[in-house]
Amino acid sequence: MSPFDSTEEELFEPTDSPDEEEEEAQEEVINEEDYTSLEDYAAIISEYWPLAEPEKLFATLKEKEEECHRAFERRGLISMGRLVYSQYFGMSNSTGSGPGGAWETQSIQFEGENGELLVLSVNEFRSYCDQIFDMTTKHRPTFEAQAINTDVDSLSQVESSSNYLQYYYEQEFGERNEKEVVKYEGMYGKGWTHIEWDDDDGPDVEIDTEIDSPVGPLPAKEKVKSGALLISSHYPWEVIHEPYRSETKKHLWRMVLSQRSKWEMIARYPLFAQKIKQSGYEGPSREYSFPGADGARNDSDDLLTIRTFYHAKCGAIPLGKKIVYVGCVQVVNIDLPVDDLPLIDLMSSELHGTSFGISNLWNLIPLNQLKSQVMSDMATNIEAFGRPPLVLEEGQDIDLDALANGQHVITIPPNSTRPEPLKFPSIPDASFKVVELLRLLEQSVSGLNATFRGEPGNNVSSGAMAALFDNRAVDNQSPRQGALDLMRERIGNIILQYVKRYAKHPQLVAVTGKDEKSYIESFTKEDVAGVHRVVVKTGGNTLRTPAQRTGMAEMLKSWPGNPLSDPAQIITLMTTGQFKPMYNSNRVSELRIRAENELLMEGPPTQTSQDIDPATGLPALDPMTGTPIMKTTVPTVPVYATDPPREHIVGALEVLNSPAAQKNPAIVDACLAHILEHVQVARTNDPYLCAILGLPPPQSAMGDPASAETPPTNGETPPSSSKKKEVQDTSEADDSMGGMLPSAAKPPASSNLA
């Protein structure tokens, strides 16, 4: 820029002196010296504790384990867990841990100096818990896979992937394990599911391989293990994590504790056999304080603690970590095999400021305890005063032995006083009212009303009202049901990630075909490569009663297309509340249209040939000129008489109007030829076939306005219309001109002048 282009302020602005320029350059040099080099960065990042040496990392993990358990104990969750344990299994409150506990709810106990007090413990707490657990896990999940791309290969993998995930979830995890995790969450506030992949497990499958020979490699078959998923459920104190980091925030690491046989681990990791053999069992320092632990047991020398540590992918560890310790021996140190930590939590309510869960079922315990106390007082009253003693004057000549033996006739001397029973206070009426009040409070706290528990009151006067009460009970458990559905979805996605990475050998699964028969199918990771994620669907609250399911079945039977025509589908809807068709023709038709569009996008060559009249089998002629009719087709994209023309034409228009088609004339030619072929087939199609499939009849395709007004639906023949032209002459209807000749003259309609 010249001085003439500068403003007055810029011309008189002072410039930097040479000394100031040297100082700035020196500052830049100093700042560069403060920068961290790549070598120094590698040294600094290696100080992150998950990247430490095996011995140092093991010591750190032990510290993390102790810190998590101390936080668990400081929050009172261990003592709460012991109380829930004793209440659920009917033991004394102080025996949540250790032997010698009395079974209280299974028999009557006696207390007091002379055993004069009866203890009657009523375990309605377990009844409420089991009913809630059964309600939560009553409906099986349905997995729905979603593809990354919209190409036909990816979309065709969706249905099969959903079946594979359904099989893995039901067979490897199962209803029993799922219910146990729900029970852990309801009793202790949180439950965990751990998912692993074992290459050395699973059924034997044959794979193609090669063997060396003098003439070179020869093809052969080899039996190998296909690999299998290992899914296990865990208590909240068996999973170590950051205790004061909410589950709503991403956790960087978790560790799960388990116990396995030393000899099993030696066989699994033979390279570390000597070190594993020398390892002894070292139980966690707080193990005996957990609910159900037996502090007097003798630990077997064959047991070892297995610590499986996971670290998520992050900037410090881009590939994540999976590290396994058998005892104190590190036997596995690999990258994280999946995108997310394969430890899935189930928690319906979180204790704020921590990652620990709490359960609303804990609020039932004091109500159950007070009810047991009132029932004990009532039982003591009945036992003490249920058989009132007799009052006799001293010196009365009464046969006491006969009275004690239960004789009904007792003789007394003349002029003597008859024995009278001594009346004691009866059970107070307030005791019965308190018991009833406590039961109402239990229903309010648990969300289970008396109607849902099978005890409808007098105010329930109809089945509709009972169904309303049932729905309210189900709605009250929606937080736990929502947490379970989220856990199912996360488990399904972890399973999908494991299969996509490790299913290098064919996996054998049992799937259900459209005829309700199960068969064995194999697949590899390439068969699910296009599936991105899965979502879970469960039966909604509106289909959880028989009356609601019956109403839904009646409604679906009258819908267009008759979607509920198969008796097997009706039975599935009535028993599970889910409508899952075994074979979806609309879905298959959509996939075929997408496949055709992908072929048209490649600009396939067209072919021109003489059209053939389907009625005569002879070359078709133009009715106006009498010349042969030529048609242009796309041989690689065939058109069938059973194709719905509108859907296929609209699908081809998506390709024709795409930017790629505007740049490639071959795509335009192929799309136009394909569309015109659909039009020609629709014009000459068989009317009876069109009526069966619900397609527009040939007359409607040729532009007959009468037929176009009432297109057939549901495969039925279209109703007759008053505007439809009547065929006056049989020869005219059969004329090869196809309606091009004028109709015969009609006499004028007579009019009624009266």
PyMOL commands that set and color helices and strands:
alter all, ss='L'
color gray80, all
select helices_A, chain A and resi 3-5+8-11+18-34+38-45+49-51+54-74+77-89+93-95+124-136+152-188+236-238+262-268+270-278+287-289+360-385+400-404+429-446+463-476+478-502+525-528+541-543+546-557+567-576+585-600+645-656+659-663+665-683+687-693+698-701+705-709+730-733
alter helices_A, ss='H'
color red, helices_A
select strands_A, chain A and resi 109-111+117-119+142-147+191-198+204-211+218-225+228-234+239-240+253-261+303-311+321-326+329-334+343-346+390-391+420-421+507-512+518-523+531-537+607-610+630-633
alter strands_A, ss='S'
color yellow, strands_A
deselect
rebuild
show_as cartoon
